[in-house]
Amino acid sequence: VVSTQSTWGFSVTSIVEMKAVFLFTIFSLYLLSANAQSWALCPNAATHVSVASVDLQPNRPNISINLKGKVDEQVTSGKISMVVMYSGVKIYTQSDDLATGSTLPVGPGDFNYVRSVNIPNVAPHGAYKLDMTFTDQSGTALTCVSLSFTL
């Protein structure tokens, strides 16, 4: 094996090894971010529900959502409105009864919302954003959570 020196004193073999390590690192970071997910309160979100955690599992054929927090009022009924965006474009909206994911009545106190939603097979891979707005029996906003994830 012939090893020649570069202008900076590295051998060609060590430069090839450094490139391989660099490419492996980039590929590993890509794999780690493939199912990246995060959540935040929507801008100007109501604060009747203090959200403590949101667990999001975007695994085909379903996406599972588990939201935990505290509500400052009694909620006897309500709605959840969902808006799905793909690469910044609104692709789906849905409104459901709050009881589809939460035991009612609830509060004041612990509030949990657990839901599993089917992801269609035709849904493309890429970056998604799901905004979930919760309202109570009088239509008053409780909170809004924005979830970002990739498929």
N, CA, C and O of each residue as an XYZ file, in Angstrom:
604
protein
N       0.847     -1.170      0.000
C       0.000      0.000      0.000
C       0.888      1.227      0.000
O       1.789      1.362      0.828
N       0.623      2.107     -0.931
C       1.394      3.338     -1.041
C       0.639      4.418     -0.287
O      -0.548      4.633     -0.530
N       1.308      5.087      0.612
C       0.696      6.156      1.385
C       1.424      7.446      1.055
O       2.616      7.585      1.331
N       0.711      8.381      0.468
C       1.314      9.663      0.119
C       0.821     10.727      1.086
O      -0.245     10.569      1.680
N       1.554     11.779      1.251
C       1.209     12.862      2.167
C       0.464     13.963      1.415
O       0.810     14.305      0.284
N      -0.568     14.511      2.065
C      -1.263     15.651      1.498
C      -0.491     16.917      1.862
O       0.517     16.855      2.566
N      -0.960     18.047      1.388
C      -0.342     19.326      1.671
C      -0.312     19.615      3.172
O       0.603     20.285      3.650
N      -1.303     19.116      3.925
C      -1.408     19.387      5.360
C      -0.747     18.304      6.217
O      -0.850     18.366      7.442
N      -0.092     17.343      5.637
C       0.618     16.331      6.397
C      -0.182     15.077      6.701
O       0.318     14.186      7.389
N      -1.411     14.983      6.207
C      -2.203     13.771      6.398
C      -1.927     12.809      5.268
O      -1.688     13.220      4.133
N      -1.961     11.515      5.582
C      -1.807     10.535      4.509
C      -3.134     10.399      3.775
O      -4.187     10.698      4.337
N      -3.092      9.958      2.546
C      -4.309      9.754      1.750
C      -5.197      8.742      2.446
O      -6.420      8.885      2.435
N      -4.601      7.709      3.059
C      -5.371      6.697      3.769
C      -6.142      7.322      4.924
O      -7.319      7.014      5.112
N      -5.506      8.191      5.699
C      -6.206      8.801      6.835
C      -7.293      9.764      6.361
O      -8.314      9.904      7.034
N      -7.105     10.420      5.235
C      -8.142     11.306      4.686
C      -9.359     10.487      4.284
O     -10.488     10.906      4.537
N      -9.159      9.338      3.668
C     -10.269      8.458      3.278
C     -10.999      7.979      4.525
O     -12.229      7.931      4.546
N     -10.240      7.622      5.576
C     -10.856      7.171      6.822
C     -11.667      8.299      7.469
O     -12.756      8.048      7.984
N     -11.162      9.522      7.453
C     -11.884     10.657      8.020
C     -13.181     10.915      7.251
O     -14.210     11.225      7.851
N     -13.131     10.785      5.920
C     -14.341     10.965      5.112
C     -15.370      9.894      5.447
O     -16.563     10.186      5.528
N     -14.921      8.657      5.642
C     -15.830      7.565      5.980
C     -16.496      7.812      7.332
O     -17.699      7.594      7.480
N     -15.720      8.266      8.321
C     -16.275      8.571      9.638
C     -17.272      9.721      9.535
O     -18.338      9.669     10.148
N     -16.940     10.755      8.770
C     -17.836     11.887      8.577
C     -19.154     11.447      7.948
O     -20.219     11.828      8.433
N     -19.105     10.653      6.880
C     -20.323     10.178      6.213
C     -21.147      9.291      7.142
O     -22.375      9.379      7.151
N     -20.485      8.435      7.924
C     -21.192      7.591      8.878
C     -21.914      8.451      9.919
O     -23.055      8.159     10.275
N     -21.265      9.497     10.403
C     -21.877     10.390     11.392
C     -23.098     11.090     10.817
O     -24.138     11.156     11.472
N     -22.985     11.609      9.609
C     -24.118     12.279      8.958
C     -25.273     11.299      8.765
O     -26.420     11.648      9.045
N     -25.003     10.099      8.300
C     -26.034      9.088      8.090
C     -26.705      8.728      9.419
O     -27.926      8.577      9.465
N     -25.930      8.589     10.496
C     -26.494      8.263     11.811
C     -27.423      9.370     12.304
O     -28.495      9.089     12.840
N     -27.014     10.631     12.123
C     -27.868     11.750     12.515
C     -29.167     11.758     11.719
O     -30.226     12.071     12.263
N     -29.095     11.415     10.431
C     -30.288     11.329      9.596
C     -31.234     10.266     10.137
O     -32.436     10.510     10.246
N     -30.706      9.081     10.481
C     -31.552      8.016     11.003
C     -32.185      8.403     12.327
O     -33.348      8.080     12.570
N     -31.445      9.088     13.186
C     -31.992      9.513     14.462
C     -33.114     10.524     14.282
O     -34.056     10.551     15.073
N     -33.023     11.356     13.247
C     -34.056     12.371     13.037
C     -35.206     11.874     12.171
O     -36.166     12.613     11.952
N     -35.137     10.652     11.676
C     -36.170     10.141     10.767
C     -37.543     10.124     11.419
O     -38.544     10.361     10.743
N     -37.613      9.850     12.718
C     -38.881      9.886     13.421
C     -38.906     11.033     14.415
O     -39.487     10.920     15.494
N     -38.275     12.134     14.048
C     -38.191     13.282     14.948
C     -39.592     13.757     15.293
O     -40.495     13.756     14.456
N     -39.752     14.162     16.541
C     -41.047     14.650     16.977
C     -40.849     15.674     18.075
O     -39.911     15.590     18.868
N     -41.747     16.641     18.105
C     -41.702     17.653     19.139
C     -43.101     18.218     19.311
O     -43.974     18.024     18.465
N     -43.301     18.920     20.418
C     -44.586     19.573     20.641
C     -44.349     20.911     21.337
O     -43.334     21.129     21.999
N     -45.313     21.782     21.161
C     -45.293     23.089     21.813
C     -46.729     23.590     21.881
O     -47.591     23.139     21.126
N     -46.974     24.519     22.785
C     -48.284     25.165     22.796
C     -48.383     26.047     21.562
O     -47.393     26.641     21.133
N     -49.565     26.130     21.001
C     -49.790     27.016     19.863
C     -49.602     28.461     20.331
O     -49.794     28.760     21.509
N     -49.229     29.353     19.417
C     -49.133     30.776     19.793
C     -50.481     31.260     20.344
O     -51.529     30.951     19.778
N     -50.452     32.005     21.428
C     -51.657     32.561     22.066
C     -52.650     31.494     22.526
O     -53.855     31.743     22.559
N     -52.152     30.306     22.882
C     -53.021     29.223     23.337
C     -53.665     29.573     24.672
O     -53.041     30.194     25.532
N     -54.921     29.166     24.833
C     -55.598     29.326     26.120
C     -54.873     28.470     27.160
O     -54.184     27.511     26.812
N     -55.032     28.821     28.427
C     -54.277     28.116     29.466
C     -55.166     27.440     30.502
O     -54.743     27.250     31.642
N     -56.388     27.075     30.128
C     -57.250     26.344     31.064
C     -56.728     24.933     31.295
O     -57.008     24.331     32.332
N     -55.974     24.402     30.342
C     -55.274     23.133     30.535
C     -53.786     23.455     30.534
O     -53.255     24.019     29.578
N     -53.132     23.087     31.618
C     -51.681     23.234     31.715
C     -51.080     21.908     31.258
O     -51.131     20.916     31.984
N     -50.516     21.894     30.060
C     -49.999     20.662     29.469
C     -48.636     20.337     30.082
O     -47.714     21.153     30.050
N     -48.527     19.127     30.642
C     -47.271     18.687     31.253
C     -46.435     17.874     30.274
O     -45.211     18.002     30.244
N     -47.093     17.035     29.469
C     -46.341     16.201     28.531
C     -47.240     15.765     27.380
O     -48.461     15.677     27.512
N     -46.599     15.498     26.253
C     -47.274     14.937     25.094
C     -46.364     13.844     24.549
O     -45.216     14.103     24.185
N     -46.878     12.636     24.496
C     -46.137     11.514     23.920
C     -46.752     11.222     22.562
O     -47.951     10.965     22.455
N     -45.937     11.260     21.544
C     -46.387     11.077     20.170
C     -45.632      9.902     19.571
O     -44.401      9.873     19.592
N     -46.371      8.930     19.034
C     -45.761      7.755     18.408
C     -46.283      7.638     16.971
O     -47.318      7.011     16.741
N     -45.575      8.237     16.000
C     -46.025      8.162     14.606
C     -45.526      6.894     13.912
O     -44.559      6.940     13.152
N     -46.179      5.773     14.172
C     -45.798      4.494     13.568
C     -46.946      3.979     12.716
O     -48.038      3.706     13.215
N     -46.683      3.851     11.428
C     -47.734      3.346     10.544
C     -48.204      1.998     11.034
O     -47.370      1.210     11.481
N     -49.464      1.684     10.982
C     -50.536      2.429     10.314
C     -51.243      3.440     11.211
O     -52.248      4.021     10.802
N     -50.735      3.664     12.438
C     -51.398      4.585     13.366
C     -50.434      5.611     13.914
O     -49.217      5.426     13.907
N     -51.012      6.699     14.390
C     -50.262      7.666     15.179
C     -50.960      7.710     16.532
O     -52.170      7.928     16.606
N     -50.198      7.502     17.600
C     -50.746      7.502     18.949
C     -50.335      8.784     19.655
O     -49.181      9.207     19.591
N     -51.309      9.397     20.332
C     -51.091     10.647     21.047
C     -51.538     10.451     22.490
O     -52.634      9.950     22.744
N     -50.687     10.846     23.433
C     -51.026     10.770     24.853
C     -50.638     12.103     25.489
O     -49.457     12.379     25.698
N     -51.634     12.921     25.792
C     -51.424     14.236     26.378
C     -51.812     14.181     27.851
O     -52.864     13.648     28.203
N     -50.950     14.737     28.716
C     -51.234     14.780     30.153
C     -51.077     16.208     30.646
O     -50.174     16.933     30.229
N     -51.975     16.598     31.542
C     -51.893     17.931     32.119
C     -52.895     18.103     33.234
O     -53.414     17.131     33.783
N     -53.162     19.350     33.562
C     -54.123     19.717     34.605
C     -55.095     20.726     34.012
O     -54.700     21.641     33.289
N     -56.375     20.543     34.331
C     -57.404     21.472     33.873
C     -57.896     22.266     35.084
O     -58.044     21.717     36.176
N     -58.151     23.572     34.881
C     -58.525     24.436     36.003
C     -60.033     24.590     36.187
O     -60.473     25.381     37.022
N     -60.825     23.848     35.424
C     -62.282     23.927     35.526
C     -62.873     22.536     35.292
O     -62.185     21.630     34.821
N     -64.145     22.380     35.625
C     -64.788     21.113     35.312
C     -65.208     21.128     33.849
O     -65.824     22.082     33.374
N     -64.867     20.057     33.145
C     -65.227     19.915     31.738
C     -66.197     18.740     31.640
O     -65.846     17.605     31.961
N     -67.419     19.024     31.192
C     -68.435     17.979     31.088
C     -68.590     17.462     29.667
O     -69.057     16.344     29.452
N     -68.202     18.274     28.708
C     -68.211     17.883     27.293
C     -67.320     18.867     26.546
O     -66.806     19.819     27.134
N     -67.144     18.639     25.280
C     -66.320     19.552     24.499
C     -65.954     18.964     23.162
O     -66.455     17.916     22.755
N     -65.071     19.661     22.495
C     -64.632     19.244     21.157
C     -63.115     19.328     21.063
O     -62.464     20.062     21.806
N     -62.579     18.562     20.139
C     -61.182     18.686     19.759
C     -61.160     18.876     18.252
O     -61.735     18.086     17.503
N     -60.497     19.920     17.824
C     -60.348     20.202     16.391
C     -58.907     19.931     16.009
O     -57.982     20.388     16.681
N     -58.715     19.187     14.928
C     -57.375     18.827     14.478
C     -57.150     19.345     13.069
O     -58.008     19.209     12.197
N     -55.985     19.938     12.861
C     -55.565     20.410     11.539
C     -54.216     19.771     11.252
O     -53.277     19.911     12.035
N     -54.121     19.065     10.125
C     -52.877     18.408      9.722
C     -52.289     19.177      8.552
O     -52.963     19.479      7.567
N     -50.983     19.487      8.700
C     -50.255     20.165      7.630
C     -49.116     19.253      7.176
O     -48.472     18.596      7.995
N     -48.877     19.219      5.876
C     -47.763     18.458      5.307
C     -46.887     19.431      4.546
O     -47.335     20.064      3.590
N     -45.656     19.549      4.963
C     -44.706     20.481      4.344
C     -45.308     21.880      4.215
O     -45.117     22.556      3.204
N     -46.046     22.312      5.263
C     -46.597     23.655      5.298
C     -47.943     23.834      4.632
O     -48.459     24.951      4.606
N     -48.541     22.770      4.086
C     -49.819     22.865      3.384
C     -50.888     22.099      4.166
O     -50.689     20.935      4.515
N     -52.034     22.759      4.443
C     -53.121     22.096      5.152
C     -53.689     20.982      4.271
O     -54.117     21.222      3.142
N     -53.685     19.754      4.812
C     -54.171     18.621      4.016
C     -55.374     17.923      4.631
O     -56.028     17.116      3.971
N     -55.676     18.233      5.912
C     -56.769     17.506      6.554
C     -57.238     18.266      7.787
O     -56.426     18.817      8.530
N     -58.547     18.294      8.002
C     -59.115     18.841      9.222
C     -60.177     17.880      9.738
O     -60.838     17.187      8.964
N     -60.329     17.849     11.054
C     -61.334     16.980     11.662
C     -61.716     17.554     13.009
O     -60.873     18.104     13.718
N     -62.981     17.427     13.365
C     -63.462     17.845     14.672
C     -64.187     16.664     15.289
O     -65.036     16.045     14.648
N     -63.850     16.350     16.542
C     -64.456     15.214     17.233
C     -64.913     15.636     18.615
O     -64.508     16.672     19.142
N     -65.763     14.808     19.182
C     -66.168     14.969     20.570
C     -64.958     14.722     21.458
O     -64.200     13.782     21.218
N     -64.767     15.541     22.469
C     -63.641     15.406     23.379
C     -63.632     14.049     24.077
O     -62.572     13.559     24.467
N     -64.801     13.445     24.237
C     -64.913     12.145     24.904
C     -64.274     11.010     24.099
O     -64.121      9.905     24.620
N     -63.898     11.260     22.837
C     -63.234     10.207     22.052
C     -61.855      9.877     22.600
O     -61.304      8.821     22.289
N     -61.290     10.768     23.413
C     -59.955     10.515     23.951
C     -59.802     10.842     25.419
O     -58.708     10.722     25.969
N     -60.897     11.261     26.073
C     -60.815     11.652     27.472
C     -62.080     11.215     28.199
O     -63.168     11.251     27.625
N     -61.947     10.806     29.444
C     -63.101     10.444     30.259
C     -63.708     11.722     30.818
O     -63.031     12.508     31.482
N     -64.989     11.918     30.541
C     -65.694     13.121     30.991
C     -66.810     12.725     31.949
O     -67.353     11.631     31.797
N     -67.182     13.541     32.918
C     -66.602     14.845     33.230
C     -65.221     14.688     33.853
O     -64.869     13.637     34.387
N     -64.445     15.780     33.765
C     -63.089     15.802     34.318
C     -62.829     17.183     34.913
O     -63.346     18.188     34.424
N     -62.031     17.222     35.960
C     -61.570     18.476     36.528
C     -62.496     19.084     37.550
O     -63.626     18.639     37.747
N     -61.992     20.098     38.185
C     -60.621     20.565     38.053
C     -59.645     19.511     38.584
O     -59.924     18.805     39.553
N     -58.481     19.431     37.909
C     -57.466     18.447     38.283
C     -56.836     17.805     37.073
O     -56.693     18.436     36.025
N     -56.454     16.534     37.218
C     -55.760     15.814     36.147
C     -56.592     15.746     34.875
O     -57.805     15.540     34.919
N     -55.923     15.923     33.745
C     -56.556     15.835     32.427
C     -55.676     14.967     31.539
O     -54.482     15.227     31.393
N     -56.269     13.938     30.948
C     -55.554     13.055     30.022
C     -56.345     12.948     28.731
O     -57.573     12.866     28.740
N     -55.629     12.949     27.640
C     -56.244     12.733     26.329
C     -55.388     11.703     25.606
O     -54.205     11.930     25.350
N     -56.002     10.562     25.280
C     -55.294      9.472     24.605
C     -56.056      9.135     23.340
O     -57.268      8.924     23.365
N     -55.335      9.089     22.243
C     -55.995      8.861     20.949
C     -55.052      8.159     19.997
O     -53.848      8.415     19.998
N     -55.598      7.277     19.188
C     -54.848      6.637     18.115
C     -55.612      6.905     16.819
O     -56.810      6.641     16.720
N     -54.897      7.432     15.835
C     -55.517      7.808     14.559
C     -54.841      7.035     13.438
O     -53.617      6.907     13.415
N     -55.635      6.523     12.511
C     -55.117      5.770     11.377
C     -54.417      6.705     10.393
O     -54.942      7.759     10.034
N     -53.222      6.297      9.964
C     -52.487      7.028      8.934
C     -52.708      6.284      7.610
O     -52.326      5.119      7.496
N     -53.310      6.925      6.618
C     -53.542      6.241      5.340
C     -52.227      5.793      4.697
O     -51.207      6.470      4.820
N     -52.260      4.655      4.015
C     -51.072      4.139      3.331
C     -50.543      5.106      2.284
O     -49.351      5.090      1.974
N     -51.408      5.943      1.737
C     -50.989      6.874      0.683
C     -50.305      8.121      1.244
O     -49.803      8.945      0.480
N     -50.279      8.268      2.580
C     -49.624      9.440      3.187
C     -48.133      9.396      2.867
O     -47.459      8.417      3.187
N     -47.616     10.447      2.241
C     -46.193     10.440      1.858
C     -45.273     10.617      3.064
O     -45.671     11.153      4.098
N     -44.060     10.165      2.909
C     -43.038     10.394      3.926
C     -42.686     11.877      3.908
O     -42.694     12.513      2.854
N     -42.378     12.419      5.077
C     -41.989     13.817      5.138
C     -42.366     14.437      6.459
O     -42.701     13.739      7.416
N     -42.309     15.773      6.507
C     -42.557     16.543      7.724
C     -44.040     16.880      7.843
O     -44.655     17.382      6.902
N     -44.603     16.596      9.014
C     -46.007     16.875      9.303
C     -46.112     17.754     10.533
O     -45.222     17.772     11.382
N     -47.228     18.489     10.614
C     -47.558     19.277     11.799
C     -49.036     19.038     12.086
O     -49.873     19.111     11.186
N     -49.344     18.757     13.335
C     -50.715     18.521     13.767
C     -51.042     19.518     14.863
O     -50.404     19.505     15.916
N     -52.028     20.387     14.634
C     -52.503     21.317     15.653
C     -53.803     20.778     16.224
O     -54.743     20.475     15.489
N     -53.845     20.661     17.549
C     -55.018     20.142     18.250
C     -55.543     21.221     19.187
O     -54.850     21.630     20.119
N     -56.782     21.688     18.940
C     -57.400     22.708     19.777
C     -58.531     22.064     20.573
O     -59.442     21.460     20.007
N     -58.457     22.203     21.891
C     -59.452     21.631     22.801
C     -60.389     22.733     23.273
O     -59.936     23.810     23.660
N     -61.715     22.466     23.244
C     -62.705     23.418     23.755
C     -63.627     22.706     24.743
O     -63.786     21.486     24.696
N     -64.232     23.495     25.642
C     -65.127     22.911     26.645
C     -66.576     22.970     26.183
O     -66.868     23.308     25.036
N     -67.487     22.630     27.112
C     -68.919     22.547     26.825
C     -69.515     23.870     26.361
O     -70.541     23.866     25.681
N     -68.912     24.991     26.703
C     -69.439     26.286     26.265
C     -68.713     26.826     25.040
O     -68.994     27.938     24.593
N     -67.776     26.044     24.492
C     -67.028     26.480     23.321
C     -65.786     27.292     23.663
O     -65.097     27.788     22.772
N     -65.502     27.426     24.955
C     -64.312     28.164     25.395
C     -63.073     27.317     25.154
O     -63.042     26.133     25.488
N     -62.049     27.940     24.568
C     -60.801     27.203     24.303
C     -60.137     26.819     25.617
O     -60.010     27.642     26.523
N     -59.714     25.556     25.712
C     -58.987     25.061     26.876
C     -57.482     25.161     26.656
O     -56.751     25.632     27.528
N     -57.025     24.720     25.495
C     -55.618     24.824     25.100
C     -55.500     24.454     23.642
O     -56.457     23.996     23.018
N     -54.311     24.659     23.109
C     -53.984     24.245     21.746
C     -52.530     23.741     21.763
O     -51.633     24.402     22.285
N     -52.332     22.572     21.188
C     -51.013     21.962     21.143
C     -50.631     21.735     19.689
O     -51.441     21.272     18.886
N     -49.389     22.065     19.362
C     -48.878     21.862     18.008
C     -47.810     20.768     18.062
O     -46.826     20.881     18.793
N     -48.018     19.711     17.280
C     -47.119     18.564     17.241
C     -46.428     18.513     15.887
O     -47.078     18.631     14.848
N     -45.129     18.341     15.896
C     -44.365     18.190     14.655
C     -43.733     16.822     14.645
O     -43.170     16.382     15.647
N     -43.825     16.138     13.500
C     -43.254     14.799     13.400
C     -42.975     14.471     11.939
O     -43.445     15.162     11.035
N     -42.218     13.426     11.723
C     -41.936     12.950     10.364
C     -42.390     11.512     10.238
O     -42.371     10.741     11.198
N     -42.792     11.179      9.043
C     -43.144      9.786      8.720
C     -42.105      9.251      7.769
O     -42.186      8.096      7.353
